[in-house]
Amino acid sequence: MDNKKTKKPALGGQGLAALIDISGLNTAGSSSINEIELSKIEANPEQPRHAFDEEALEELAASIRANGLIQPITLREIQPDRYQIISGERRYRASQKAGLTAIPAYIRKASDENVIEMALIENIQREDLNAIEIALAFQALIDTHNFTQEQLSERIGKKRATIANFLRLLRLPAEIQIGLKDKKIDMGHAKALLSLDDASTQLMVYEQVLEYGFSVRRTEEIVKEINDGNPTGQRETMPDKVRRKTPEEFNSLKKQLSSFFGTKVALSFNEQGKGKISIPFASEEEFERILQIFDTVKK
C-alpha cells in the first residue's frame, strides 16, 4: 500500500470540490440552473466580503440590463422557498439595480460552517476581497474550525506564510487597517509598518505616507531608519529631552517649518531622538526658492 500523502491542489481551475470536502453535502440541484426570484434571496451576514464599489456595481448593472446575468450565483435553501447567498452577492446586488425580478442560480445544501468557507474560497479565486477582509475571513475559519495555520493552508491551498502575513495585519491599529481596506495604502506599506514595534510610531509613519504619498520602498526606508536607531531591536527608555516633546509639539514644529519654507515639511523621529526633516519641492523653480530661503538664513 502506498502510504505517501497526496498533496492537495492549490486554488485553480478544479473549483471548490478540489479545495473543500463536499462529499458529505447534499448538492441536489447544483447540476442544473434554477430561476430564483430576487425577493426570495437574502445576503449571508457571514459573507467575508463587505465592501462593494458602487461605481463598479452600476457598470455591472448596466451590463446585466443589456445582456442578462450570464454567470449564475450560488445559493443554499434555508427555509422552504427561501434562499441565502453562498457566492455571488455582487451579481445579486447588481441584478437588483438592473431591475431584474429573478436570476439564475445553483442551489446547494450546505451547513453554516461550509458556507463561510465556500464564500471565502470563491472570493479568493476571483480576487474580490481586500487584504483586511481576507485576514478576517482567515481568522473566522481558524476560530470556527479550530484550524491551525498549517491546517488552513492545506484546506484552501495557500502557503502557511501567506496566511500568517495576512493574519499579522490584524495587529495593526484600526486606523491603518481601515486605510488598507479603503486602498489608501497597499499590502507593501502595511508589511513595512508591521516592522515597527509600537502603534504610535506605526501611526506616525502611516500619516506621513498618506500626507506625502510615499511609495512602499520609501516607507521601508523610513521604517529601517527608525529601527536602526537601536540595532538590537529592543526599545530603550525614551530620553527625557525627547519624552518632554509631545506629538502636539512636534506637529506644531512641523507646521512652523512648513509655513517658513512655504511647502509641507515632513518631520520623523524615533524614541532615541534620531530623525529626519524632509523639505519636498514640486519644480526646479520651487527648489530655487527654497535655496534662496537658506541663503537668507545664512546671511
N, C-alpha and C positions, 0 to 999 in steps of 0.2 A: 504494500500500500504506500502511496506517495504521501508523505506527511508534510510536504512543503506547503506553506501557507500561500494561498492565491492572493496576489496583490490586487486590491480593489482599484478600479479605474478612476482616473481623475474626472473632473467635470468635462463634459464633451458631448458629442453627438448621440451617445447612448441613452440620454434622457434620465428621468427620475428613477426608473427601475434599476439603473446601474448604480445608483447612489443610495437609495433607501430600500430597505427590505419591505416591500409592499405585498409580499406573497400572502400575508395574513389579512390583507384588506380585501373587502368585497368591492370590486371595481365595476360592478354591473352598470351598464350604461356608458362606460368610458370608451367603448368600441364604436359608438355611434354618436352623432351630434344631435342634441336636443334643442329645441327653440324654447327659451325660458323668458317669461315676462319680467321686465325690469322691476316691477312692483313686488315681485316675489323674491328678490335678491337683496341681501344685506352684506355690508362690508365685514371683514373679520377684524375685531378690535385688537387681536394679537398680531396683525399683519406687520412684518418688520419694516416695511416702507411707510414713512409718514409724510414726506414732503412730495408734493406734486406741483410741477411748474405749470401755472395757469396758461401761459402763452403756448406751451407745448401741447397742453390739453385741447386748447382751441384749434390748433393746427390739426391734431388727430381727429377732432370732432368734424372739421371741415372735410377731411379725407373720408370719414365714415359716411357723411351725408352724400358724398359723391359716389362712393364705391361700396358702401356697406361695411360691416365688420367682417374682415377676412379671416382673422385668427380667433377661434372660439376661446372663451375664458373657461376656467375650471372651477366647478362648484362642488359642494357637498350638501346633501339634504339634511337639515337639522330638525325639521318638523314636516309633516305631510304637506307637500306642495310649498315648502319654504326652504330657501337655499342660502348658504353662506359662501363667500368667495374664498377659494384656496389660492388662486393666482389669476391675475388679470384685472386688478382693481382699476388701473389706469384706463384700460379699454372700457370697463364698465362706466367710469365717470364720463369719459368722452362720448360714449353712446347716449348717456343721459343728456349731455349738452347738444348732441346731434338730433335729439328729439325722437329717438327710437323708442318703441314700446316693448320690444322683445329682441333678444340677441342669442346667437348660437352658443352652446356651452356643453362641455363634458361634465357628467355627473359622477362623482366618486363617493364612496362611503369611507370616511376616514375619521380616526379618533382625534381629539383635541391635540394630543401630542404630535401626531403626524402632520396636522395642518400647518403648524408654525414651521416645521422642518421643511415641508414641501414648498411653502411660500418663500422661505429663505433661499432654498436652492434655486427655485425658479427665478428669483430676482438676481441672484449672483450670476446665474448663467446669462441673464440679459444685461448684467452690469447696471441695474436700475437703482441700487442702493448707494447712498453716500457712506463715507467711512464710518461715521458715528452710528448710523443705522445698522451697518454690518457688525460693528463691535457690540452693540446692544443685543442684536439677534444671536450672536455667538454666545454672549453671556446668558441669554434666556435659555438657549439649548443646554448649556452646561448646568444651569440651575434646575431646569425641568427634568433632565435625564440623569443628573449626577455624572455627566461625562467628564473625563479628564481631557486636557487639551489634545493628548495623543489619540484618544478615542474619537473625539470630534473631528480630528484631522482625517482619520480613516473613514469616518462616516460621510463627510462632504467632499473629500478629495482635495483638500487644501493642506499645504505644508504646515506642520505644527508651529514653525517660526512665524509664518504669516498670521496664523490665528493669535499667537502671543503678541505680535506687533499691533494688531487691531485692538486687543483687549487692553493693552497699555494706554491707548488713547483715552480710556475711561478714567485714568488717573489725572488727566489734565483738569485745570479749573474749568468750571461750567462755561465761563465766558469764551474760552478758547475752543471748547467743544462745539459751542454754538457757531463760532466763526468758521470752524471746519465744516460743519453741517451746511452752513449757508454759502460755502465756497469762497469765503473771504481769504482763506489760506488753503493750501493743499496738504496732502499727506506728508510731503517732504518737510514743510515748515513744522508740522506737528511733531514729527520724529526728532527734529533738531531741538525743539523746545523741551521734549521729554528728557534730554540730556542734562537739563538744569535741575538742581536739587530741590528748589523751593518754589512755591506757587507765586510768590510776589515777584521773583526775578523772571519767571516764565511770563507773567502778565506784562511786566515792563517791556520785555523784548517783543512780545506779541503786539503791543500797542505801537511800537516803533515799526514793526513790519507793516501794519495797516497804514500808518501815517505816511511812510516813505516808500511803500511798495517794494520792500526788499525782496530779492529773489531767494530761492531756497539756499543757494550757495552762499549768498551774503549773510543770511540768517545763521547758517552753520559756522561761518567765520566769527560772527558776533558771539555765538554761544561758546566757541572754542576760546576766544579771547577772555571771556568771563571765567570759564573753568580753569584756564591756565594761571589765574591768579593764585591757585592752590593746586599744584600738580598731583598731590596725593589724593585729591577728590574729597577730602574731609574739610568741611567748613569750619573755619576758626571763628572765635568770637569777634564780632564787628568792633573795630576800634572806636573809642569814644568820639573822636572827631568826625567819624562817618555816622555813628549812631545818632548824633545830635541833629543831623540833617534829615528831615522827614521827606517823604515823597512830595509833599506840597511845596517844600522849599526848593527841591530840585526842579519841580515843574515851573516854579516862579523864576528860577535862574534860567531855565530853557527859554521861557517867554521873553526874558530880558535880552538874552543873546539873539533870539530871533528878531526882536524889534530893532536891536542895534545893527544887525547885518542886513535887515530887510529881506530875510528868507528864513524858512523853517530850519532851525538848527537842531540836530539830533544829539542828545546827551545820554550816554550809557555809563554805568558804573557797576562794580561788584562789591561784595561785602568787605573786601580788603582795601577798598578805597581807590582801586585802579579803574580806569575807564577811558572814554574817548569822547571828544567833541567833533562832530562832523558838520561841515557847512556845505550844503548842496548848492549847485548853480545849474540853471537850465540852458545857458547860452554863453558864448565867449564874451559877449558884452556884459553879462551879469558877473562873470568871473573877473573881468577887468574892474568892475565897480567894487567888488569885494576886496580886491588887491589895493585899490585906492583908499579904502577904509583902513586897511592895515598900515599903509604908508602914512596916513594922517595920524594914526595912533603912535607910530614910531617917532613922529616929529614932536 
